[in-house]
Amino acid sequence: MVNKINLIDESRQFDLSERFFSITDSRGVIECANDVFMRVSEYDPDEIIDKPHNIIRHPDMPRCVFYLFWEYLKQGKVIGAYVKNLAKDGRYYWVYALVSSLGDRHISIRIKPSSDIFPITKKLYKELVEHENNFSGNRQDAMMSAYELLNTRLNELGFSTYDEFMNASLRVEMSAHSNEIQKQNTSLNYPKQGNNAIVVARLIRVFAKLDQLVECGLSIKDKQSSFLFIDKELHSIATNTKFRAARLGSDGKSLCVVSDEISRTRVSIGIEIKRLNKDISSIVSAITGATLHSSLGYLQLLTQVEFKNQKENSQMKVAEQQVNFGWSLDAMSKVLSKCSDQSLNDFSKEIRRLSRSLNEFSEFISFIARMIQVLDFSYVTGQSLSASIESTNEFRDILAGLKIVASRTTKDLNELRKSVSVAIDIIE
């Protein structure tokens, strides 16, 4: 239940480089929280520890967004979302929250939102709250109706699923957060990771080049329709050249051979293209997973560094830390370290999946390139044979389309090779 606080339409301030941290139990009861959470929410530790997390819920938040949170967490999935919170003094503060589960606990790290997606989201949330409040049915039906409206609006914005929206917003918000930290020249001495040291180094490298990696995925996906269209084009060319060659009688027998070769090549290409949707979906899905888990892992590493520095510089004894934060800094660090290990493991799985998908896609590119060489040979052969036969202008005109297809596809393949090569360089 939301606290009965007089609302003040004024934002509480905190820095773009700061991070909120809290751990709740499976019911959403706060077990511990960091100093940023305490300061910005304006609650004293004894007022917030062992209290439901909705003590800071703002009435401007759509209930359907919290429905999303719990649905994801129940499935063991990481969830990221914009959240408007209510401070004790009635003012508000917006965060971008990234929440994951560890056993029966939920670990939340929040940062300050600042991207171009943020104002769009605020406007959307206002519409969702109005929809829930004005809905004629019960509260549950109102929430589910707003959830459907949320998905509709995201579709209109170009996101086919909430996952797509989440990954796009997470990437830009994390980029701003990371850039602010770099501006401050903050020394990032990451905690020792033992056997995970190599994975940590890779995660940091991938996170730094996420924009490039996502752009590679989009470039690959953009070429999908071009290859799906090749089969139709080659079928038309093969059918029409066969028809024109047959009309030439015995003079056209050699041209029928060329047409048959085009047809066989089309079939071979068609078999490979049937795998295309699956291959590209696998690449895009793995990049999405790598984006999520590298961002989460990086955020957890930054928070570990913060706790490490606090432990080294704090004059508070363990008992004082427990009073001020709910847990000791060491206890929070240990749980966060376990979360980090889990994120590193998930990140490694996605990178392996992406590497495998990119290598398989490289094989597809190589195969299509070989088939294009066959088509080029068919074009040259057809033009050469038809030059010595009368009444073959129509045949040559149709065959010219083959050269256009081959040239365009070669250009697409070169661009795909570049995208795949860049993506492989980033993750290896």
C-alpha positions as CSV (number, residue, x, y, z in Angstrom):
1,M,0.0,0.0,0.0
2,V,1.3,3.5,-0.8
3,N,2.0,5.7,2.2
4,K,-0.4,8.5,2.8
5,I,2.0,11.3,2.0
6,N,1.2,14.7,0.6
7,L,2.6,14.6,-2.9
8,I,5.0,17.4,-4.0
9,D,5.6,17.7,-7.7
10,E,9.3,18.1,-7.4
11,S,12.2,15.8,-8.1
12,R,14.7,14.7,-5.5
13,Q,18.2,15.1,-6.9
14,F,21.0,12.6,-7.2
15,D,24.0,12.1,-9.5
16,L,24.0,10.3,-12.8
17,S,26.9,8.2,-11.6
18,E,25.2,7.0,-8.4
19,R,23.6,3.6,-7.9
20,F,20.8,2.5,-5.6
21,F,21.1,-1.0,-4.2
22,S,18.7,-3.1,-2.2
23,I,17.9,-6.7,-1.5
24,T,14.4,-7.9,-0.8
25,D,13.0,-11.3,0.2
26,S,10.6,-13.2,-2.1
27,R,7.6,-11.1,-0.8
28,G,9.4,-7.8,-1.6
29,V,10.3,-6.9,2.0
30,I,13.5,-4.9,2.1
31,E,16.3,-6.7,3.9
32,C,19.1,-4.2,3.2
33,A,19.8,-1.1,1.2
34,N,22.8,1.2,0.5
35,D,23.3,4.8,1.6
36,V,22.1,6.2,-1.7
37,F,18.8,4.5,-1.3
38,M,18.5,5.9,2.3
39,R,19.6,9.4,1.3
40,V,17.4,9.9,-1.7
41,S,14.3,8.3,-0.3
42,E,14.8,10.3,2.9
43,Y,13.9,7.3,5.1
44,D,15.9,6.4,8.2
45,P,17.1,2.8,8.2
46,D,14.7,1.7,10.9
47,E,11.8,3.1,8.8
48,I,12.7,1.2,5.7
49,I,14.5,-2.1,6.7
50,D,12.0,-5.0,7.1
51,K,9.3,-2.9,5.3
52,P,7.6,-3.8,2.0
53,H,9.4,-2.2,-1.0
54,N,6.1,-0.5,-2.0
55,I,6.7,1.9,0.9
56,I,8.3,4.0,-1.9
57,R,5.7,3.3,-4.6
58,H,4.5,6.4,-6.2
59,P,0.8,6.6,-7.3
60,D,1.9,7.8,-10.7
61,M,3.3,4.3,-11.4
62,P,1.1,2.0,-13.5
63,R,0.3,-1.3,-11.7
64,C,0.8,-3.2,-14.9
65,V,4.5,-2.4,-14.8
66,F,4.8,-4.0,-11.4
67,Y,2.8,-7.0,-12.8
68,L,5.6,-7.2,-15.4
69,F,8.3,-7.2,-12.6
70,W,6.7,-10.1,-10.8
71,E,6.0,-12.1,-13.9
72,Y,9.7,-11.9,-14.9
73,L,11.0,-12.6,-11.5
74,K,8.7,-15.6,-11.0
75,Q,10.2,-17.0,-14.2
76,G,13.8,-16.4,-12.9
77,K,14.3,-13.7,-15.6
78,V,16.1,-10.4,-15.2
79,I,13.8,-7.4,-15.6
80,G,14.7,-3.8,-16.3
81,A,12.2,-0.9,-16.2
82,Y,11.7,2.8,-15.5
83,V,10.2,3.4,-12.0
84,K,8.9,6.6,-10.4
85,N,9.5,6.4,-6.6
86,L,8.0,8.4,-3.7
87,A,10.3,9.9,-1.1
88,K,9.3,10.3,2.5
89,D,9.0,14.1,2.0
90,G,6.4,13.7,-0.8
91,R,8.8,14.4,-3.6
92,Y,9.6,11.9,-6.4
93,Y,12.6,10.4,-8.0
94,W,12.9,8.4,-11.2
95,V,15.2,5.4,-11.6
96,Y,16.0,2.8,-14.1
97,A,15.8,-0.4,-12.1
98,L,17.5,-3.7,-13.0
99,V,16.3,-6.6,-10.9
100,S,17.6,-10.2,-10.8
101,S,16.9,-13.1,-8.5
102,L,19.3,-15.2,-6.3
103,G,17.5,-18.0,-4.7
104,D,14.5,-16.6,-2.8
105,R,15.9,-13.0,-2.8
106,H,15.6,-10.2,-5.4
107,I,18.6,-8.0,-6.0
108,S,17.9,-4.5,-7.4
109,I,20.4,-2.0,-8.7
110,R,19.0,1.3,-9.9
111,I,20.5,4.2,-11.9
112,K,19.4,7.7,-12.9
113,P,17.6,7.7,-16.3
114,S,18.6,10.3,-18.8
115,S,18.1,8.9,-22.4
116,D,15.7,10.0,-25.1
117,I,13.6,6.9,-24.3
118,F,12.9,8.3,-20.8
119,P,10.5,11.1,-21.6
120,I,8.6,8.8,-24.0
121,T,8.2,6.3,-21.1
122,K,7.0,9.0,-18.7
123,K,4.3,10.0,-21.2
124,L,3.3,6.3,-21.7
125,Y,3.1,5.7,-17.9
126,K,0.8,8.7,-17.5
127,E,-1.5,7.2,-20.2
128,L,-1.4,3.7,-18.5
129,V,-2.2,5.1,-15.1
130,E,-5.2,7.0,-16.5
131,H,-6.3,3.9,-18.3
132,E,-6.2,1.9,-15.0
133,N,-8.0,4.6,-13.0
134,N,-10.8,5.0,-15.6
135,F,-11.3,1.4,-16.4
136,S,-14.9,0.3,-15.6
137,G,-14.1,-3.2,-14.4
138,N,-12.3,-4.4,-11.3
139,R,-8.6,-3.6,-10.4
140,Q,-7.2,-6.9,-11.8
141,D,-9.0,-6.4,-15.1
142,A,-7.9,-2.8,-15.2
143,M,-4.3,-3.8,-14.7
144,M,-4.4,-6.5,-17.4
145,S,-6.1,-4.1,-19.8
146,A,-3.3,-1.5,-19.2
147,Y,-0.8,-4.3,-19.7
148,E,-2.3,-5.0,-23.2
149,L,-2.2,-1.2,-23.9
150,L,1.5,-1.1,-22.9
151,N,2.3,-3.8,-25.4
152,T,0.2,-2.0,-28.1
153,R,2.1,1.3,-27.5
154,L,5.5,-0.5,-27.5
155,N,4.6,-2.0,-30.9
156,E,3.7,1.4,-32.2
157,L,7.1,2.6,-31.0
158,G,8.8,-0.2,-33.1
159,F,9.3,-2.7,-30.3
160,S,7.8,-6.1,-31.0
161,T,8.1,-7.2,-27.3
162,Y,8.8,-5.7,-23.9
163,D,12.2,-7.5,-24.0
164,E,13.1,-5.5,-27.1
165,F,12.2,-2.3,-25.3
166,M,14.0,-3.3,-22.2
167,N,17.2,-4.1,-23.9
168,A,17.1,-0.9,-26.0
169,S,16.4,1.3,-22.9
170,L,18.9,-0.6,-20.7
171,R,21.7,-0.1,-23.3
172,V,21.3,3.6,-23.6
173,E,20.8,4.2,-19.8
174,M,23.8,2.1,-19.0
175,S,25.9,3.9,-21.6
176,A,25.1,7.3,-20.0
177,H,25.8,5.9,-16.5
178,S,29.2,4.5,-17.7
179,N,30.2,7.7,-19.5
180,E,29.5,9.7,-16.4
181,I,31.7,7.4,-14.3
182,Q,34.5,7.7,-16.9
183,K,34.2,11.5,-16.9
184,Q,34.9,11.5,-13.2
185,N,38.1,9.5,-13.8
186,T,37.0,7.1,-11.1
187,S,39.5,4.3,-10.5
188,L,37.8,1.0,-11.1
189,N,39.8,-1.7,-9.2
190,Y,37.4,-4.6,-9.7
191,P,37.4,-7.3,-7.0
192,K,39.5,-10.4,-7.7
193,Q,37.4,-12.8,-9.7
194,G,39.6,-15.9,-9.5
195,N,38.7,-18.2,-12.4
196,N,36.3,-15.6,-13.7
197,A,39.0,-13.0,-14.4
198,I,39.1,-13.8,-18.2
199,V,35.3,-13.7,-18.4
200,V,35.2,-10.3,-16.5
201,A,37.7,-8.9,-19.0
202,R,35.6,-10.1,-21.9
203,L,32.4,-8.7,-20.3
204,I,34.0,-5.3,-19.8
205,R,35.2,-5.3,-23.4
206,V,31.9,-6.4,-24.8
207,F,30.0,-3.9,-22.7
208,A,32.2,-1.1,-24.0
209,K,31.3,-2.0,-27.6
210,L,27.6,-2.9,-27.1
211,D,26.5,-0.2,-29.6
212,Q,28.7,-1.7,-32.3
213,L,27.6,-5.3,-31.5
214,V,23.9,-4.3,-31.7
215,E,24.5,-2.4,-34.9
216,C,26.1,-5.6,-36.4
217,G,23.0,-7.6,-35.4
218,L,20.7,-5.0,-37.0
219,S,22.8,-5.0,-40.2
220,I,22.5,-8.7,-40.5
221,K,18.8,-8.7,-39.8
222,D,18.3,-5.9,-42.4
223,K,19.6,-8.2,-45.1
224,Q,17.1,-11.0,-44.3
225,S,14.4,-9.8,-46.8
226,S,16.9,-9.5,-49.6
227,F,17.9,-13.1,-49.4
228,L,14.3,-14.3,-49.1
229,F,13.6,-12.5,-52.3
230,I,16.4,-14.2,-54.3
231,D,14.5,-17.5,-54.5
232,K,11.6,-15.8,-56.3
233,E,13.8,-13.8,-58.6
234,L,15.8,-16.9,-59.6
235,H,12.7,-18.9,-60.1
236,S,11.3,-16.3,-62.5
237,I,14.6,-16.1,-64.4
238,A,14.9,-19.9,-64.7
239,T,11.3,-20.3,-65.8
240,N,11.4,-17.6,-68.4
241,T,14.8,-18.5,-69.9
242,K,13.6,-22.1,-70.1
243,F,10.5,-21.0,-72.0
244,R,12.4,-18.8,-74.4
245,A,15.0,-21.5,-75.1
246,A,12.3,-24.1,-75.8
247,R,10.7,-21.8,-78.3
248,L,14.0,-21.9,-80.3
249,G,13.7,-25.6,-80.9
250,S,17.0,-27.4,-81.5
251,D,18.9,-24.1,-81.6
252,G,17.9,-23.6,-78.0
253,K,19.0,-26.9,-76.5
254,S,22.3,-25.5,-75.2
255,L,20.4,-22.6,-73.7
256,C,18.1,-25.0,-71.9
257,V,21.2,-26.5,-70.2
258,V,22.0,-23.0,-68.9
259,S,18.4,-22.6,-67.7
260,D,18.5,-26.0,-66.0
261,E,21.8,-25.0,-64.2
262,I,20.1,-21.8,-63.0
263,S,17.2,-23.8,-61.7
264,R,19.4,-26.3,-59.9
265,T,21.3,-23.4,-58.3
266,R,18.1,-21.8,-57.2
267,V,17.0,-25.0,-55.5
268,S,20.3,-25.3,-53.6
269,I,20.1,-21.7,-52.5
270,G,16.5,-22.1,-51.5
271,I,17.4,-25.0,-49.2
272,E,19.9,-22.9,-47.4
273,I,17.6,-19.8,-47.2
274,K,15.0,-21.9,-45.4
275,R,17.5,-21.9,-42.5
276,L,18.0,-18.2,-42.7
277,N,15.2,-17.1,-40.4
278,K,16.3,-19.4,-37.7
279,D,20.0,-18.5,-38.1
280,I,19.4,-14.7,-38.0
281,S,16.9,-15.1,-35.1
282,S,19.6,-17.0,-33.2
283,I,22.1,-14.2,-33.7
284,V,19.7,-11.4,-32.7
285,S,18.6,-13.4,-29.7
286,A,22.2,-14.0,-28.6
287,I,23.1,-10.4,-29.0
288,T,20.0,-9.4,-26.9
289,G,21.1,-11.8,-24.2
290,A,24.7,-10.5,-24.3
291,T,23.4,-7.0,-24.0
292,L,21.3,-7.8,-21.0
293,H,23.9,-9.9,-19.1
294,S,26.9,-7.7,-19.9
295,S,25.0,-4.6,-18.7
296,L,23.8,-6.4,-15.6
297,G,27.2,-7.9,-14.9
298,Y,29.0,-4.5,-15.5
299,L,26.5,-2.8,-13.1
300,Q,27.2,-5.5,-10.5
301,L,30.9,-5.0,-10.9
302,L,30.6,-1.3,-10.4
303,T,28.6,-1.8,-7.3
304,Q,31.1,-4.3,-6.0
305,V,33.8,-1.7,-6.4
306,E,31.7,0.8,-4.5
307,F,31.2,-1.7,-1.6
308,K,34.9,-2.5,-1.6
309,N,35.9,1.2,-1.4
310,Q,33.3,1.8,1.3
311,K,34.6,-1.1,3.4
312,E,38.2,0.1,3.0
313,N,37.3,3.7,3.9
314,S,34.5,3.3,6.4
315,Q,35.0,3.8,10.1
316,M,31.8,2.0,10.9
317,K,31.9,-1.2,12.8
318,V,29.9,-4.2,11.6
319,A,27.2,-3.6,14.1
320,E,26.8,0.0,12.9
321,Q,26.7,-1.1,9.3
322,Q,23.9,-3.5,10.1
323,V,21.9,-0.7,11.8
324,N,22.5,1.8,8.9
325,F,22.1,-0.6,6.0
326,G,20.2,-3.7,7.4
327,W,23.2,-5.9,6.6
328,S,27.0,-5.4,6.9
329,L,28.8,-4.2,3.8
330,D,30.6,-7.5,3.7
331,A,27.3,-9.5,3.7
332,M,25.9,-7.3,0.9
333,S,29.2,-7.8,-1.0
334,K,29.0,-11.5,-0.7
335,V,25.5,-11.7,-2.0
336,L,26.4,-9.3,-4.8
337,S,29.4,-11.4,-5.6
338,K,27.2,-14.5,-6.0
339,C,24.9,-12.5,-8.3
340,S,27.9,-11.4,-10.3
341,D,29.1,-15.0,-10.7
342,Q,25.6,-15.9,-12.0
343,S,25.6,-13.0,-14.4
344,L,29.1,-13.9,-15.7
345,N,27.9,-17.5,-16.3
346,D,24.8,-16.3,-18.2
347,F,26.9,-13.8,-20.2
348,S,29.4,-16.6,-21.1
349,K,26.5,-18.8,-22.3
350,E,25.2,-16.0,-24.5
351,I,28.6,-15.3,-25.9
352,R,29.2,-19.0,-26.7
353,R,25.8,-19.1,-28.4
354,L,26.5,-16.0,-30.3
355,S,29.9,-17.2,-31.4
356,R,28.4,-20.5,-32.6
357,S,25.6,-18.7,-34.5
358,L,28.0,-16.3,-36.2
359,N,30.2,-19.2,-37.3
360,E,27.2,-21.0,-38.7
361,F,26.1,-17.9,-40.5
362,S,29.6,-17.5,-41.9
363,E,29.2,-20.9,-43.5
364,F,25.9,-19.7,-45.0
365,I,27.6,-16.7,-46.5
366,S,30.4,-18.8,-48.0
367,F,27.9,-21.2,-49.5
368,I,25.8,-18.4,-51.1
369,A,29.0,-16.9,-52.4
370,R,29.9,-20.2,-54.2
371,M,26.4,-20.3,-55.6
372,I,26.7,-16.8,-56.9
373,Q,29.9,-17.8,-58.7
374,V,27.9,-20.6,-60.4
375,L,25.2,-18.0,-61.4
376,D,27.9,-15.7,-62.8
377,F,29.3,-18.6,-64.9
378,S,25.8,-19.4,-66.1
379,Y,25.3,-15.8,-67.1
380,V,28.6,-15.6,-69.1
381,T,27.9,-19.0,-70.7
382,G,24.3,-18.0,-71.6
383,Q,25.4,-14.7,-73.1
384,S,28.2,-16.4,-75.1
385,L,25.9,-19.2,-76.5
386,S,23.0,-16.8,-77.3
387,A,25.3,-14.5,-79.2
388,S,25.7,-17.1,-81.9
389,I,22.0,-17.9,-82.2
390,E,19.4,-15.7,-83.9
391,S,16.3,-14.4,-82.2
392,T,17.7,-14.6,-78.7
393,N,17.3,-11.0,-77.7
394,E,14.5,-11.8,-75.2
395,F,16.6,-14.6,-73.7
396,R,19.6,-12.3,-73.2
397,D,17.4,-9.6,-71.7
398,I,16.0,-12.0,-69.1
399,L,19.5,-13.4,-68.5
400,A,20.6,-9.8,-67.7
401,G,18.5,-10.0,-64.6
402,L,20.7,-12.8,-63.4
403,K,23.7,-10.5,-63.4
404,I,21.8,-7.9,-61.4
405,V,20.8,-10.5,-58.8
406,A,24.4,-11.8,-58.6
407,S,25.9,-8.3,-58.3
408,R,23.4,-7.2,-55.6
409,T,23.9,-10.4,-53.7
410,T,27.6,-10.2,-53.8
411,K,27.4,-6.6,-52.4
412,D,25.1,-7.9,-49.6
413,L,27.4,-10.8,-48.8
414,N,30.4,-8.4,-48.5
415,E,28.5,-6.2,-46.1
416,L,27.4,-9.3,-44.1
417,R,31.0,-10.6,-43.9
418,K,32.0,-7.2,-42.5
419,S,29.3,-7.3,-39.9
420,V,30.0,-10.9,-38.9
421,S,33.8,-10.1,-38.7
422,V,33.2,-7.1,-36.5
423,A,30.9,-9.0,-34.2
424,I,33.4,-11.9,-33.8
425,D,36.2,-9.5,-33.1
426,I,34.1,-7.9,-30.3
427,I,33.2,-11.1,-28.5
428,E,36.5,-13.1,-28.9
